[in-house]
Amino acid sequence: MAAILASAGFTVEDANDDYRSHQLRVTDGPAQAVPMGTLRDEEVTMPGWQAAGPGDGTG
């Protein structure tokens, strides 16, 4: 779990808690968060896609 969080940009350390031996402490998050519900450029662009125009058989 620590490796996954670290690869996502979080700073993680062992909690050092005798009662919770497998607990992690997240001390810092990624530098730039992407708001949920927004699309990234690579999700919007479609290579090879052409806008429909006059004379293309769609109208």
C-alpha positions, 0 to 999 in steps of 0.5 A: 500500500505504501508503494502505491501511495508513494507512486501517486505522489503521497508522502507515507511513513510507518505509523509506529503504533504498537496497537496498529502494527500495519497502519501507515501515516500519510503526511503529504499529498500530491503537488497538484490535485485534479478535481474529480469530474474534469477530463484531461487533454488525452481523454478529450482528443481523439486521433484521426477524428474529423469534424463533420462538414458539408458534403460528408453524407451526414446531412 
